[in-house]
């Protein structure tokens, strides 16, 4: 199946130099990537691995030292593609005394949207990010998760084809992180291409199609999430209400077939799942 390439990098390299021209850090070293239309792609790695530098290069905020980067087949500094690219930085900076409506109206004016289009888009993006009921509250009263969502709403006002998110879940509690991840999945459902960076691996594994792992500026590994996380030489059996005798028979069958039974026990859910379920149950009871 042919897929449109939205972002392509070829031997992308960025070297930061001193005032006298001497190299003091190689932020990226010959990174090659292809990111396709309609997928959620994550740049993962520890702090200082080159994630934010990569994003700045594909946004055209800085120049590469060597190599190439293309967005929609053009230079990221080409003005024609700017309308199709939305960016949310690591921190959302908001005017504290404006509410969500006023904030988005301000940014809509900066984007040159006419009044009718602007008002329609504000209603749409507030619905997408789940802030319709809080649209009249001042942003100074917003939680960090809500602030991130209004930041996302700003990005979506111009309906970009490519959405770039720098550390979208950083500093959020599990509930806030889940809300942001749900918005990202909603963008995917709408056919958007999402490129995001994070060092929080658990937050990314359930929303990304593919991931690239960066370390010290080099691309260590890139593949689909299921390919990277699947342990191909191990099988998992899930069953309910097994008697002790049945458990023994299962073990015997595995051994008779030449396999090795490592463990039979109860499955565990993730801590995030438990936390969100507990909070939801508490809210229902109240």
NUVOVO-626885 format. One record per residue (C-alpha): residue number from 0; x, y, z. Coordinates in pm, 1 decimal. Each point is the difference from the previous one (the first is absolute). Last residue first. Example, Ala and Ser with C-alpha at 12.3 -4.5 7.8 and 13.67 -1.06 7.14 Angstrom:
BEGIN
> 1:1367.0:-106.0:714.0
> 0:-137.0:-344.0:66.0
END
This chain:
BEGIN
> 285:-2079.2:1058.3:4437.4
> 284:16.8:-370.7:-78.1
> 283:67.6:74.3:-368.7
> 282:289.9:229.4:92.2
> 281:159.3:-268.0:218.0
> 280:-32.9:-259.4:-275.4
> 279:169.2:235.3:-247.1
> 278:288.5:67.9:239.0
> 277:52.3:-373.1:58.6
> 276:-9.4:-76.4:-373.2
> 275:251.7:273.6:-77.1
> 274:242.1:-119.2:267.8
> 273:-30.8:-368.4:-93.4
> 272:61.9:73.9:-368.4
> 271:303.6:215.5:80.7
> 270:138.7:-269.6:231.1
> 269:-17.8:-246.3:-286.8
> 268:-212.5:-309.7:32.7
> 267:144.1:-322.7:131.9
> 266:-69.4:-353.1:-119.0
> 265:-41.2:-283.3:254.1
> 264:246.4:-282.2:-7.8
> 263:157.1:-271.2:-210.4
> 262:370.3:47.2:-57.7
> 261:299.3:-127.7:-192.6
> 260:-140.9:-310.8:-163.9
> 259:257.0:-122.9:-249.1
> 258:-109.8:-142.1:-331.3
> 257:77.6:-333.5:-159.5
> 256:-360.9:-90.9:-64.8
> 255:-6.5:-233.3:298.2
> 254:114.3:292.6:216.9
> 253:-286.5:219.0:-116.9
> 252:-251.8:-280.6:46.1
> 251:131.8:-68.5:351.5
> 250:-31.5:362.6:100.3
> 249:-355.4:15.8:-126.7
> 248:-76.9:-319.8:191.7
> 247:135.3:152.4:321.9
> 246:-215.6:309.3:-43.6
> 245:-302.1:-221.0:-63.8
> 244:57.5:-184.5:325.2
> 243:32.5:323.9:194.9
> 242:-331.4:113.6:-139.8
> 241:-8.2:274.6:-258.9
> 240:-269.7:265.9:33.9
> 239:109.6:225.8:-285.4
> 238:256.1:-33.5:-278.2
> 237:280.8:201.8:-158.9
> 236:292.0:-181.2:-164.6
> 235:306.9:202.4:-100.5
> 234:262.6:-123.0:-242.2
> 233:373.5:81.8:-1.2
> 232:250.5:-14.2:-288.4
> 231:-138.1:311.4:-173.1
> 230:9.7:236.9:295.1
> 229:-219.3:273.9:-150.3
> 228:94.0:352.8:109.6
> 227:201.2:116.8:-300.8
> 226:-220.5:-159.9:-263.6
> 225:-319.2:118.8:171.1
> 224:131.2:356.3:14.9
> 223:85.8:17.8:-369.1
> 222:367.0:61.4:-66.8
> 221:292.4:233.0:70.7
> 220:323.6:-67.2:186.6
> 219:316.0:174.9:117.4
> 218:-27.0:331.4:-185.3
> 217:297.7:202.1:120.8
> 216:-0.5:333.5:181.6
> 215:114.6:-132.4:335.9
> 214:-278.0:-258.2:-4.8
> 213:-304.2:3.2:-224.3
> 212:-269.7:-266.5:-15.5
> 211:-243.0:26.5:-289.1
> 210:-357.8:-111.0:48.2
> 209:-276.2:-123.3:-224.8
> 208:-377.6:-23.6:22.6
> 207:-18.5:188.6:327.6
> 206:-290.5:16.4:246.6
> 205:49.5:-288.7:245.0
> 204:380.8:9.2:17.4
> 203:28.5:374.4:52.4
> 202:-76.3:65.5:365.9
> 201:205.8:-299.1:111.8
> 200:308.7:142.8:-172.1
> 199:9.4:331.1:186.0
> 198:303.1:160.9:-170.5
> 197:-229.7:164.7:-250.9
> 196:-18.5:146.1:-347.5
> 195:-296.8:25.6:-231.1
> 194:-76.3:-18.1:-368.7
> 193:-368.6:-22.7:-88.9
> 192:-132.2:-41.1:-354.6
> 191:-367.6:87.4:-14.7
> 190:-263.2:-233.3:-147.0
> 189:-286.0:101.4:229.7
> 188:30.5:-327.5:191.4
> 187:366.3:88.3:56.6
> 186:-103.9:330.9:152.1
> 185:-239.4:-182.8:232.9
> 184:286.3:-227.1:108.2
> 183:201.5:309.8:89.0
> 182:-294.8:138.5:198.0
> 181:-25.5:-328.8:190.8
> 180:370.7:21.8:80.9
> 179:-50.1:349.4:142.9
> 178:-283.2:-121.2:223.0
> 177:203.5:-301.9:112.4
> 176:287.8:226.1:101.3
> 175:-236.8:213.1:206.9
> 174:-130.9:-309.6:177.5
> 173:345.5:-144.0:59.6
> 172:127.9:329.7:150.7
> 171:160.0:244.2:-240.7
> 170:352.2:141.9:18.3
> 169:90.1:-107.0:-353.0
> 168:-292.2:-135.6:-201.2
> 167:46.6:191.4:-329.3
> 166:383.3:-17.1:3.3
> 165:34.2:202.5:-323.8
> 164:-301.6:-44.6:-225.7
> 163:9.0:40.5:-378.5
> 162:-332.4:-18.3:-186.1
> 161:10.0:-45.5:-378.9
> 160:-314.1:52.0:-209.9
> 159:-82.5:321.2:184.0
> 158:-360.4:105.3:75.8
> 157:74.0:370.2:59.6
> 156:-148.8:-10.9:349.0
> 155:165.2:-335.2:78.8
> 154:317.6:144.3:151.9
> 153:-191.9:236.4:226.7
> 152:-217.5:-292.3:114.8
> 151:314.2:-193.3:96.3
> 150:106.3:287.9:223.5
> 149:-350.4:-6.9:147.5
> 148:61.6:-368.5:69.5
> 147:337.6:63.1:160.7
> 146:-157.7:261.1:227.7
> 145:-273.4:-249.1:90.0
> 144:262.9:-254.4:103.2
> 143:186.7:262.7:199.8
> 142:-319.4:81.1:186.1
> 141:-189.7:306.5:-114.7
> 140:-98.4:282.0:237.7
> 139:251.5:243.5:-155.0
> 138:-163.8:-85.9:-333.0
> 137:-310.8:192.5:94.3
> 136:-313.7:-211.4:-19.6
> 135:-245.0:71.3:-281.9
> 134:104.0:-294.9:-220.5
> 133:-14.2:-251.7:283.7
> 132:-302.7:-194.6:-126.4
> 131:139.1:-14.8:-353.7
> 130:345.4:-107.1:119.0
> 129:16.2:-358.2:-128.8
> 128:290.1:38.8:-242.9
> 127:-210.1:-85.7:-307.2
> 126:-303.8:196.9:121.3
> 125:213.3:308.2:62.7
> 124:143.0:-47.0:-348.6
> 123:-339.9:-1.7:-168.3
> 122:-155.0:294.0:186.9
> 121:309.6:211.4:-64.5
> 120:-4.4:-102.4:-367.3
> 119:-356.8:125.4:-44.9
> 118:79.8:329.4:172.8
> 117:310.0:52.6:-216.3
> 116:-174.4:-86.4:-326.6
> 115:-277.7:251.5:65.7
> 114:235.2:271.0:127.8
> 113:257.2:-26.6:-280.6
> 112:320.0:-189.6:78.0
> 111:319.1:201.5:-41.8
> 110:220.6:-225.8:212.3
> 109:56.8:282.8:250.3
> 108:-377.3:41.9:23.1
> 107:-40.7:-370.0:75.5
> 106:267.0:33.2:269.4
> 105:-200.6:270.4:179.2
> 104:-330.0:-184.5:-47.6
> 103:164.0:-310.8:143.8
> 102:100.8:182.5:316.1
> 101:-332.2:180.6:30.8
> 100:-198.4:-323.3:-25.0
> 99:233.6:-182.4:240.9
> 98:-21.0:273.2:265.3
> 97:240.2:291.5:24.1
> 96:150.6:115.7:328.8
> 95:296.3:-237.5:-3.0
> 94:123.1:77.1:-351.3
> 93:142.1:-341.8:-88.5
> 92:344.9:-149.1:-60.5
> 91:-19.1:-376.2:-55.3
> 90:339.8:-158.4:68.4
> 89:156.1:-282.6:-203.6
> 88:-93.7:167.0:-326.7
> 87:-318.7:-70.3:-199.8
> 86:52.1:25.5:-374.6
> 85:-243.2:1.6:-292.6
> 84:103.7:-49.8:-363.4
> 83:-227.3:33.0:-305.6
> 82:-6.1:381.8:-6.8
> 81:380.6:3.7:13.3
> 80:30.6:-205.6:-319.5
> 79:-1.9:291.4:-245.2
> 78:250.9:204.4:205.3
> 77:284.6:-237.5:-86.2
> 76:228.4:-23.1:304.4
> 75:-82.4:-369.6:41.9
> 74:152.8:-54.8:-346.5
> 73:-244.0:-177.5:-224.2
> 72:-123.9:-353.1:-64.9
> 71:-286.8:27.5:248.5
> 70:267.8:69.6:263.8
> 69:358.9:-61.6:-110.4
> 68:322.3:-19.7:202.2
> 67:348.3:-24.3:-145.6
> 66:353.0:-79.6:111.7
> 65:262.8:218.2:163.8
> 64:8.7:280.5:257.4
> 63:-377.7:10.5:2.7
> 62:-168.0:342.6:15.3
> 61:-227.6:113.5:282.4
> 60:-369.2:77.2:50.9
> 59:-87.1:-178.2:-323.4
> 58:-260.0:-218.5:171.5
> 57:187.1:-315.9:-102.6
> 56:318.7:144.2:151.5
> 55:-165.7:110.2:322.1
> 54:-151.2:-346.5:39.6
> 53:334.2:-173.3:-45.2
> 52:157.4:233.6:256.0
> 51:-281.0:-82.5:243.3
> 50:69.7:-372.9:-27.2
> 49:381.0:17.1:3.5
> 48:86.4:-238.0:285.8
> 47:45.2:276.6:258.4
> 46:-272.8:-129.0:230.0
> 45:-47.5:-371.8:-50.3
> 44:-149.8:-143.5:-318.1
> 43:-311.3:-34.4:-207.4
> 42:-104.3:162.8:-323.3
> 41:-356.9:-112.2:-53.9
> 40:-198.0:-45.9:-320.9
> 39:-378.8:0.3:-12.9
> 38:-102.9:-86.6:-353.7
> 37:-233.3:160.8:-252.4
> 36:256.4:87.4:-267.2
> 35:336.1:-165.6:39.8
> 34:317.8:89.0:185.7
> 33:331.4:-89.1:-163.7
> 32:317.2:32.2:205.4
> 31:377.0:6.3:-45.2
> 30:213.5:157.0:276.0
> 29:361.3:72.7:-93.7
> 28:121.3:115.5:345.0
> 27:-212.2:238.4:200.9
> 26:90.6:219.9:299.2
> 25:375.4:-7.8:-64.7
> 24:131.4:218.2:282.9
> 23:285.5:246.2:49.3
> 22:117.3:50.7:-356.3
> 21:238.7:294.0:-41.4
> 20:-124.0:295.3:-201.5
> 19:140.0:281.0:216.0
> 18:-341.6:80.0:154.4
> 17:-29.1:-367.8:90.1
> 16:-161.4:-257.0:-222.6
> 15:-311.9:-214.2:5.1
> 14:4.3:-283.0:-251.2
> 13:-316.2:-122.8:-167.6
> 12:-11.7:-291.9:-240.1
> 11:-279.9:-143.2:-212.8
> 10:139.4:-281.9:-212.6
> 9:-321.8:13.5:-204.2
> 8:-320.1:108.3:172.7
> 7:-349.9:-51.4:-139.1
> 6:-330.2:128.2:135.4
> 5:-343.2:-39.4:-162.5
> 4:69.0:-310.5:-207.7
> 3:-316.5:-110.4:-175.4
> 2:-69.6:-369.2:30.0
> 1:5.3:-260.1:-273.9
> 0:-138.1:-339.0:105.3
END
